[in-house]
Amino acid sequence: MNDLARRIDAALPQTQCTRCGYPDCASYAQAIAAGDAGINQCPPGGAEGIERLAALTGQPVRPLDPTYGIEGPLTVAVIDEDWCIGCTLCIQACPTDAIVGIHKRMHTVVEPYCTGCELCIPVCPVDCISLDIVSGERTGWAAWTVEQAQQGRQRYDHRLQRLEKEKKEHDARLQAKAADKLADLAAQSKITDDAVLDKKRAVIEAVLARSRARRGPSTE
């Protein structure tokens, strides 16, 4: 990310709501810096957000593009405990890990961490999530603080790091399992034909080689 994109990213509310048409605030910032996106695509930032981006980019101030939504108050998600079935889909959708719970158990929202992104609502199969307005009539940056934006970015970054770590650990477990099977393939397979076993061994070895290549050099 270049310097302009970093400054633009710092001026965004960091709700990670994707309403701008990009997967996160950083991606939107990079698109603006590259001239691929307008400065008026962020509903959470509202009119003041557009003014901030105009000052950074030298572009003229323009109204928020209604295609991407409208400026509104700060909201937080609320889960109806009587209807929650514990499917975990909202947990997977939350960009800041603001929803806690386990499979088949009731979930709940940690209000200070919720950015009001609304991403949990469409994935809920029983429609048990609603939004509560917590900023009164204040909208855009008047309803959102720099500190909240920084927290939103930090929690989103931590989530990405957690997901990457979990993926690497999952891949390592699969690789170890495949290696154990390969070490004694004849005993762990119902196949008795040596030629077929050799082909299966070659397939597993190729998969392991690709997995090692993706993981890069070992740090052990």
N, C-alpha and C positions, 0 to 999 in steps of 0.2 A: 504494500500500500504506500503510495507516494505521500508527500507532505500535505498537498492540498486535500487529498482524500481523507487523511487523518484528521485534518482540521474540520472538514465537513462532517465526518463521523462524530467528532466531539460535540458538534452543534445539534445532533439529532437526539431525540428523546430516549432512544435505546429501548423501546418497548418490544422490539423484535417481532412486530405484529404481521409483517409481510404485506400489509395493505398497499405499500408503495409499488408492489409488483416484483420485489426482489426477496430472496430468502432471509435476509437479515439487514440490519442497519448498515453494517460495514459494506455489504455488497451494493446497497443503494448509494452509499457515499462514493464508492469507486466508480459507479456508473455515472454519477453527476460529474465527478472530476474528469472522466473520459469524454464527457459530452454526449453520453448515451441516454441520459434520463433528465427530466426537468426538475427544477427545484421546488415544484408545487405538487408533489406526489405523496406528502406525508401528513395524513390527517391528524395524528397525535400532536405533531408540532404546530399545526394550524398556521394562522396568519403570521404570528411572531416567528415561528420556525422558518417560514419562507423569507422573512426579512433578514434573518440571520444568514441563511444560505445565499441570499442575494448579495449581502455585504462581503461574503467570502469569495464568491465566484465572479462578482462584477456584473451579474445578470440583473435585468430589471425585475422589480417585484411584480408578481402577478397573482391572481386569485388561486386558491386551492382548486385543483382539478377535481370536480365532483365524481369523475370516473373512479377515483381511488377512495372516496368516502367524504365525510364531512367532519369538521372540527367539533369536538364534543368534550364533555367533562371526563374526569378520571373515574374509571370504574374498576371494581374488583370482582372476580368470579366468586360465586357462592354455590356450593353443592348441596342439594336437597338430600339429607342423610337418609330419609325414609325411602327414597327411590334409587339411590346409588347401588349398583350391582357389583362394584369392584372389578370392572373390566380392565382397568389400567390404561385405557386409550387416552384419557385426558392427561395422565401422567406423562405418557410418551409424547404428547403434543405440546406440553408446556415448555417454552423456551428458557425459563429461568428456574426450573425445578421448584416451583411454588406450590405444587400439589403433592401431597404425601399420602401413602396408603400401600396396601399389598393386594395381590390377586384375590378376588372374592371377598374382600373386606372393604368396609366403607372408606372412602377417600375424603380428604379435607384440604382446603386452600389455606396456605400460610399468607395471610393478607399483606404483610409488609413486603413480601417478595413478588406479589402479583402485579404485573404491569398493565393489566386490562387489555391484553392483546386479542382476546376473544378466540384464540385458536383451539381452546378446549371445547367450545360450544358445539361446533358442527360434528365433532367426532363422537360425542356422547350418544350411545344408542337408545337411551331411555329419556333423553331430553331433561336431565335433572340439574343442569347447570344454568344459572341466571347471572345477571350482572347487577351489582349495586353501585349507584353513584356515590362517590365519597368526597367529591370536591365542590358540592353545591352547584352554583351557577358558573363557577370558574372553568374555563376550557383551555385547551392547548397548553402552552408553557405556563400559563397562569395557574394551572391545576397540577403542575408537575415541576419538581425541583431538579436542579443540577445533581444533587446528591442521589436522588432516586434514579436519575439517568445513569449515573456512574455505577450504582448498585446493579441496575439492570444489565449493563454491559458485563460487569464482573461475573454475575451469576450465569449469564449466557456463555461466557468464555469458559467458566468452570464446567458447565454442562457439556460443552463440546469436548473438553479435555477428558471428562469422565467417560463419555461415550467412546472416545478413541481408545482409552485405556481398557475399557470393557471389551471392545472389539479385538484388541490385540491379545488379551487374556483368553478370549473365546477361541481365536484362531490358534493360539499356542496349545490349548487343550486338545483341539481337533488334530493338530499336527502330532502331538504326543501319542494320541490314541492310534492314529494311522501308523506311526513308527512302531508302536508295540505290536500291532497286527502284522506289519510287514516282517518283523523280526522272526515270527513263527507262523507264517501264513498257512502252511500246510496243516498245522494243528488247529487253526482257528477257522478253517474253511471246510465246507462239505465237498468241495471239489477235489477229486483224486487224480485227475488227468494232469500230468506234469506240464504239458504244453499250455493248457488253459491256465494253470497256476502261474506259469511264467508270464503270460500276457497280463494277468491280474496284477502281478508283482510290478510289472513295467508301468502299468497305469497308476498304481499307488506311488511309485517312485517319482513319476512325472508330476503328480499332484503335490507331493512333498517338496519337490524342487521349485515349483511355482510359488508355493507358500513361503519358502525360505527367501526366494528372490523378492517377494513383496515386502517381507519383514525387514530386509536389508541385513547388513553385517551384524553378527551377534555381538552384544555388549558384555556378555559374560566373561 
